[in-house]
Amino acid sequence: METVKPLAVVTGASSGIGRALAMEFAAHGFDLVVCAEDAGLAAAAGELRGRGADVLAVRADLAVYDGVEQLYAAVLATRRPVAAAALNAGVGTGGAFLDIALADHARVVDLNISSTVHLAHRLLRDMVDADEGRLLITSSVAAMAPGPFQSVYNASKSFLQSFAQALREELKDTGVTVTALMPGITDTAFFHRAGMDGTRLGRLPHKDDPARVARDAVEALLRGRGRIVAGSRWTKALGAATKVAPDRVKAAGQRYLSEPPPRGGPNPRTGPWSR
């Protein structure tokens, strides 16, 4: 990895928005350190190398402290400054709060919040010392609304939005910028993994393309913008509307979209629930 190219770190890079972000960085001439916990990371790294990037793939579980330290040690071992980092790894769980195991809620907090704080603390210190760097934190338009049936997930994204904006203000007199990425409903495996295939949200036919989200995100990051609602015009309009709607209205809308179909009710693929 001895090259004059800038280096970017991307977490959650095996699929979805994270993989698209890594591809976009490669298109902008970055080499990469990519991280995910699943076997799909190897295929993503191979595709990135095919696009001309030098790639170090680190398979680690960032939901645990040692996993974040493993990734950071790998970054240090490159002996290269990190020009940009996309802290994107995240997970969600769909369903009523009390129907979900406490361990599953804890994993959402550990991966979405704790790992982001941990890795940001490690990477930002080096960026500030160099007086140069770009940090992207993936939040969501869901951050702006209470999340019935995704209660911990939405709350975690609210934390990340606030965290990113706070860091940006703290670092405004340095050469380091922090950008909050606010994607909308995106065509990834998120809904399946969160157990939300049968919900109205999971079954929406038109979802944003992760590649479009990534293009918007990296462009905003490189320009040093504070926040970007990325994706389609519909998503941008949703983001604008969500800013002004009362919380009770947003909560009711979230419930309509995310509530699981009734147990023993119609098949969500064929019955009235899917209309």
N, C-alpha and C positions, 0 to 999 in steps of 0.2 A: 504493500500500500504506500510505497514511496513515490509521491507525485505532488505536483503543485496544485492539484484540484482542492477546492474546499471540501470539508468533511461535514456530513449531516448524520444525526442519530435519529432513528425513527422507531418507536415502539408500537406493538400491535401490528407489525408489518407483514404478517403472513396472508392477510386477506382484507377485503373491505376498504375502508377509507385509509387505513394505515398502509396497505400495499400500494394504493393509488398515490399516496403522498410520497412514498419511496420512489415510485416511477417518475413522479413529477420532479423530484430533486435530481434524479439521474438525468432527466431531460434538460435540466438547467446546469449540467456539468459538475455535479457533486459526486464524490465518492461517499460510501455509506457504511454505517454500522447499523444493522437492523436486528430487531429483537422480537421474539414471540415465544410462546411456550409450546406450540404445536408443531407437528411435522411438516405442515405446509410452508414453514419458513424456508426450507431448503429449495423448494420450487420457486418461491418468490426471489430468493437470492440468485438463483440461476438465471431468471429472466432479467434481473437487474444487471448482471454481468454481461448478458447478451446485448444490453443497451450501452455498453461501454464504461460502466462504473466498476471501480474496485469495491468489493463488498466483503465485509466481515459479518457473518451471521452468528448471533448469540442466542441460543435457545435457553431461555430462563423463565421462571415463574415470578413475575414482578409483584405478585400479591403477597410475597414473603420478603422479609428484609434482606435475606441473603441473596435472593434473586436480583434485587436492585444492585447490591454490591458486586455481584458477578458481572452484571452489565457494565457498571462503571469501571471496574478493573479492566475489562476488555477495551473500553474506550481509552483508558490511560495507556494501555499497552501499545496502542497505535503510535504513541508519541507525537500526536498531531492535535492541533487546536480544533475544537468543535465550533464550526462557523454557524451551524443551525441545528436545532433539535426540535423534533415534533413528539411531544408527550401525548400519545394517542391511545395507548392501551386502555381498554375498558370493558366492562361487562354489565349486563342488566338482568333483572329477574322480573317476570310479569306475574301478576296474581295479587290476591288480597294479602295484606301485610302479615296477618296471622296464619295464613295458609302456607307461607314460605318458611322453610327452616331457618333458624337464626344463623346457622353457619353460612347459608347462601347470602343472607343480608350482609354478613360480616365480610364475605369475599368481595362484594360490590364496593364496600368502604375501603377495604385493603388495597384493591387494585385501582379503583378510580381515583381515590383521594390519597391514601397513604403513600402509594408508590410514586404518584406525581409529585407530592411534596418532597419526598426523599430524593428522587432523581433531580428535581429542579434545584434543590439545595446543593447537590454535588456539582452539577454542570454550571450553574450560574456563578458560583464562586470563581471558577476558572475563566469564564467569560468576562466577569467584572475585572479580574486581575489583568486580562488582556485588553480590557476596554473595547471589546468588540464581540458581537454575537447576536443571534436571533433565536428566540424561544417561542414555539407554538404550543398552546395547550388546548386540547380538544374538549370543548364543552358541548353545548347543544342548544337548539331553540327550546328544548324541554326545560332548560335552566330557568326560563322565565315564567313557568307555570307550575302550580302544585300538581303532583302526579298520582292521583288515585290509581291503584293497581300497578303502579311503577314507583311507589312512594320513595324508596331509598335511592333508586336510580336517578330520578329527577332531582332529588335533594343533592346527590353527589355532583351533578352537573351544575347546579346552582353554586355549590362550593367552588368548583373549578373556575367558573366565570368570575366570581368575586376574587378568588386567589390571583388569577391572571391580571386583573385590573389593578389590584393592590401592588403586585410586583412591578407592574409597568410604572406606576407612580413613584415607587421607591427608587427605581433605576433610571428615572428620566434625565438625570444629569450625567449618565454614563453613556458609553457607546453600545449598550445592550438594550434591545427592545423585546417586549413580550406581547404576543398577539393571542387573543382568544378566538378559537374557531367555533362557529355556531352552525353546524349542519342541521338540516331538517330530516325528513323521513327519507332515508337513503337505501338504495337497493343493495343490501348486504345480508349476511347470515345472522345479523343481530336478532331479528324477531324470532327466528327459529331457535336460536340458542337460548333466548330468554323465555321460551315456552309460550310465544304469543302468536303462533301461526293461525289460531282460530279467532283472534280478535279482529275487530274492524280495522284497527291500525295495521296489524300484520298483513291483512288481505287487501289493503289499498293497491289498486292495479298500477298506479303511476308513482314511482319513487324516483328520487334523484340518482343520477349516475355518479358513482364514487369518483370517477375521473374528473368530472366537472367540479365536484366539491374540492378535490385536491388542487386543481388548477387555480380556483379562486383563493384557496388557502395559501398556497406557496407564493402567489403574486402579492397577496396582502402582507405576508410575512416579510418578503424581501423589500417591500416598500416601508416596512416598519409601522404598519397600521395597528391600532389597538384592538380592533375587533372586526370580524367579518362574518356576516350571515351568508353562508356559501350554498350554492346550488341554483335551482331554478327560480324563475320569477315568482312562482307560487310560494316557494319557501321564503323568499325575501319579503313578500307581502304578508305572509304569516308572521314572520319575525316582527314586522312593523306593527301589525295588529295586536300581537301579544304584549307589546310594550304598554299599551293603553287600556287593555281589557281588565276589568276587576278580577281579583283572584278567584272569587266564587264562580264567575262565568268560565274562567279558564279551567278550574277544577272540574266543573260539570262537563265541559267539552272533552277533557282528558279521560274522564270516566266513560263517556260514550264510546270513545275510540279504543280504550285499553281494557275494559271490563271483559273477563272471560265469558264465553257463552254459558248459559245455565247448564248445570250438571243434569244429564238425562234429557236435555232439551234437543232441539233440532240439530242435525249435522251442520257444523259451521260452513262446510263447503257447499251444501245444497239447500239448506233450510232458510227460513226467514231471517235468521241472524246475519246471514252474509249479504243481505240486500242493502 
